[in-house]
Amino acid sequence: MLAATLAGAMRRLEPELQFYGIGAERMEAAGFTLTARTRGWASLGPLEAIGRIVPLLLAGLRLAFELFRDRPALVVFVDFGAFNLRVAKSLRRLGYPGPVLYYFPPGAWLDRPAQARAVAYCSRPLTPFTHQRDFYRSLGLPVAYFGHPLNSLVEARTARPPAPPDGGVVALLPGSRRGEIERHAARLFAACALLRARRPRLEVVVSAADAGCERFLCEEMRRGGFEATIVRGSRAALDAADAAFIASGTAVLEAALREVPSVALYVVSRAQVKIALRIWPHRFITLPNILLDREVVPELHQDAATPGALAAALELLLAEPAPAIAALREVRAALGPADALERCAEYALGLARDGRP
C-alpha cells in the first residue's frame, strides 16, 4: 500500500514515470511491473521466519545484482528491514552509485543506534514519525520527515448517530497474513455472536486482504456456523461500520483517521511473546496509543483477548462512541501535515532528478 500510493503521487507530478518492484496485487494495480511476488514471504515472529531465511537471502542477493545492473533513477525500499536493509547494504558493497530512499525505515519505535546508522549509510531515510526523526537527529544522522502519508489518504467520515440499541454494523479486520487470521478469526466470530445475542439486528462485515484470505475466512465461518459479509480490503469494511475489531497494525491507524471507534487485538505464540517482551520498550503495541502515549484504542492481547472481553469492549463503543471519536481526532493531529504524501513524493522525485546517493 505504501509503495503504491507513493508511486501514484509521484506519477501525478511526472506522468511518464515507470515503476517496477517486488510486491503484490495493490502495487500491480498501481501500474508496477512486478519482478517478484511477496506471497508467502511474511511471517509472524522469528520462529516462523526460520524456514524463509535462505530463500529470502537468495532473493535479496539476486535483487541487489539486478538493481546494480539496471541502474534505475531511484531505488525505494519500504519497511521490511530484515530483507531490505540487507539488499541496501549489498548494493553499496557492490559500489552502486545511484540514489536510494528508505521510506518507512525499520525500527521506528525501537531506537537502535546500529540499525539507524546502517540505514543512513545505505540510503536517505524518510520517516513518517516524529519519534524516529528525533532519534536519528540525536545521533547526528540525516533523516527526512514530512508527516505520515495516511494523513493525506484517509479522510474522516461524516458524523453519524450511535448505532441502534438492537443493531449496528461491526467491521472485522483480522489481519492480512494467514497466521494472523488463524489466530484471530474464530475468537472474533465468537465475540460477534455474543454481541448478536444482545443486538439481534447486528450486521458484521469482514475484511479479506486477498483471495486466499477470503477462502480461509469462508471456511472458518462455515465451520463455526457464523454469517457475515466478506469484502475486499479495510476501506470497504470500515465504510459503514459503527465500530470495528482490528488486528493491531496499520489498519488501526486507518480506522482512527476515519474516526471509526475500534478495539485492537493481537495473538501470537507464547514463544513469540517472550521474544517481544525482551525487545519492545513501550506500554502499547497499537499505533494510535503509541503516538499519544495513552490508550485511545482499547487493546486486548493474548489470553486477555477472549470473546467475552472483546464483546464487552466493543459494546461500550457501540453504545457511546463520542468519547472515542474525540480521542481519535487527536491522532490525526499527531501525524503531521495533511499534504504529507505529496511532500514525500516531491522529495523522492528530487532524489531521482539529482541522481546522487
N, C-alpha and C positions, 0 to 999 in steps of 0.2 A: 504494500500500500504506500509506504513512504517513497519508494523508488518511483512508482507510477505517478504519484501526484507531483513529485519534484520534476519529473520529465515533462509532465503536462504544462507546468508553469514555465519551464524553460522553453518549451516549444511555442508557447504563446508569445514569447519575446523574440524567438528565432524560429520561424515556421519550418525552415528546411533542415533542422537538426534531425539526426538519425541516432537511434539508441539500440544497443544490444546488451545482453547480460544474462545473468543466472537468476531464475525466478519461477513464477507460476502464472496462473490464469490472469491475475489482475495486471501484471506487467505486460503480458501478451495483448490484453485488451487495450492497453495504453499505447500500443504500437511498437513495443520492443520486439526485436528478433532474439529469441531465446536460444542461447548456445548450450544450455543445460537446464534441466528442471529440478527443483528442490524437493519434490515429493519424496518422502522417506528420509530427508536429511534431519528433520527436527527431532529432538529428544528431550525428555524431562529429567534433567539432572545427570551427573557424571556416570552413574551406573548404567543408565540406558544408552549413554553415548559411546560406551566402550566398543561395541560392535561396529560403530560407524567411523572410528578413528582412521583406519587405514584407507578406506575408500575416499574419505574427505581429504586426507593428506595428499593422495594421488591427484584428486580433482583440483586441489589448490595449486599444486606444482604445475599441472597442465595449464591452468588458467594464467598463472604468472608468465609462463613462456609464451602463451598466446597474446597476452597484452603487450609483452616486450616486443613481440614480432609485429603486431598490428599498429601500435602507437596511436591510440585514439586521442582526440583532442583533450579529453578529460576522463579519468577513471574515478568513479564514485563508489565507495564502499558504504554499506548501510548496516549498522549494528553488527550482530553475529561475530563478536570478536575472536572466538575460538578458531574460526575459519579465516575471516577477512584480514585480521591483523597479521596472520602468518603469510597470507598472499602478499600483503603490502610490504612486509619485510623482505620476502623473496624478490619482489620487483626491484627494490632498492639495491639488494645484493647483486642483482643482475646488471645494475647500472642504468636502470630505467630513468630517463631524464624528464619525463612529462609530468604535468600536474596531477596530483592525487588528492581527492577530497574525501574525508571521513565524515559522513553525515550520520548523526546519532552515534558518536563514539561509544565504545563499550565501557561498562563500569561507571555509569552516570552517578550512582549513589554509593559506590564502594571506596572512593578516594584512594586509589592505588597509585602511588607515585611512579613505580616502574612501568606500569601499563600506560599511564598518561604520557610519560617520556617516549615510549615506543611509538604511540600513536602520533605524537608531534614530530618525531623523527621521520616517520614514513609518509606523512600526509599533512594536509591542512585540516585540523579538526573543526567541525561545525556542530555545536551542541544546541539542543532545544531547551536546556535547563540552566537557570542562573547558578544553581549549586555547582554544576560541573564547570561552568565558565569561571566562577570564582576560584575553584580548586586548581584549575590549570594556571590561572594567573598567579596564584600563590606560589607556584613552582617556577614562575618566570617563563612559562610556556605560551606560545601563541595559540589563540583559540578565537573562533568567531561565534557570535551569538546574535540572533535576530528574533528570538521567541520560538514558540512551538508551532509547527505548521498546522496542526489541527485547529488552532485558533482561527486560521483563515478558511478552513474547510467545513467546519461544523457550526451551524447557526443554532441558536436557542429556538425551541419550538414556541408557537403561540401558546399563551397561558390557557390552561384547561381546568375545568372544575374537578374536584375529587371524584374518584370512582364511586359508583352507586354502592350502597352497603351490601347488596346481594351479588355484585358482579365486579366488572373491571377487566382490564386487559393486562396480562403479565407477559413480559418477554423473557425468554430463557436463552442465555448466551453461554453455553457450557464449555467453550474453548474451540480452538481450531485444530488441535492435534488429537490424534486417535487416543493417546493415553489420557489426555485431559477429559475427553468425552466419556471414556470408560469409567473414570473415577467420579465424574460429576453428574452425568445424566440421570442415573437411577435415583439418586437422592433428591435431585431437583424435581423429578416427576412425582416422587413421594411427597415432597413439600407442597407441590401444587395440588395434589389430591387432598391433602389436609385443608388447604385454603378453600377448595371447592366444597368441602363439607360445610364450611361456614358461609361461602359465597357461591351458591349453586349455579349462577349465571357467569361465573368467571371464565374468560377466554384466555387461552395460552398460545403464544406464538414462539416457535423455536427457531433459532438461527443456525443454519448449516453453512460452514465455510466453503464447502465444495461438494461435488457429487459423492465422494467417498464418505464424508461426514453425514450427508443426508441418508445414505443407505444404512449406515450404522444406527442413526437415530430412529429411523423407521423400524428397524429390527428390535431395538430396545423398547420402543413404545408397544410393539406387538406383544413382546414377552410380558410386559407389565400391564397390559390392558389399558394403556393410557391414550387419551385422544388429545391432539393438538395440531395446529397448523405449522408446517415447516416452510420457512422462507430462506432465500439465499442471502446471507450477509447480515451484518449487525444493523445497518441502517434500516433495512426493511423490517427487522424485528422490533426496532425501537420506535418506528414511526407513530404508531397508535397506542403505545404502551403507557399505562398509568404507573407502572413500576417494573423493575427488572431484577432477575437473578443473573449475575455475571461472573464468570471465571476471571480472577484478578489478572489484569493486563491492560493493553491499550483500549480495549472496548469499554472499560470502566471510565476512562477519561473521556471517550466519545459520549457516553451516556451523561456524564457530568456536564459537558458542554451543551448538550441538547436539553439539559435540565430534566432528565428522567431520574426520579429517585430510585436508588438501586441498593441491593445487598450483594456484597462481593464474597466469593468463596474460593478456596483452593485446597486441594487434597493431593498429597504425594506420598510416596512410600516412607516408612519410618527411617530407613537408612538415609534418604534424601533430606529428611528433616534434621537429622544430626549434622549433616554437612552444612545445611543452610544456617543453622544456629551458630556455627563456628565462624561464618564469614559475613553474615548480614548484621549490620550495626544498628538498624533502625527499629522503631516500635511497630511500624506498619509495613505492609507489602503492597498496598493499593495506592496507585499514583496520586489521586486527589488527597488522600490522607498524608502521604509523604510530603506533598507540596505545601500543605497548610499546617503540617505537624500537629494535627488533631483528627479525630475520627468524624469525618463528614459523610463517609460511606461506611455503613456497618460491615465489619469483616468477620467472617466465620471460617475457620480453617481447621483441617484435620478432624479430630474427634468432636470438636465443637460444632462442625457443620452437619448436624443431624437434621432430618426432615422437620422435626418439631421446632427446633431453634430457627431454622431458615424460614419456616412459615410464620412464626411469631414476629420475626424481624420485618418481614415484608408486609404483614398485616398492619403494623404500625404506620408504614409509609403509605399504604393504600388509604388508611383512614384519615391521616393527617399529613399530607405531602408538603404543605407550605414551609415548615422549618427546614426540611431537607433541601428544597429548591433554593431557598435564600442562601444556604451554605454553599450550594453548588455554584452560585454566581460568583463567589469568591475565587473559585478555581480558575475561571476564565481570566480574571484579573492577574492571577499569579503566573499565567502562561505567556505574558508579554504582548506585543503589538498584534493588532488584527491583520496586518499585512505581512506576517512572518514568512509565509510560504513564498510570496513574491520577492521578498528581500533575499531569502535563501537562494532562489532561482537566479537572481541578478548576481549574487556572489559567485555561484557556480559558473555562470557564463563568463564572468570576469576572469576566473582562473583559466577557463578554456581558451579565451582570447589571448591572455597573457602568455600562456604556454610554458610557464616556469614551474618547477617542482613546488 
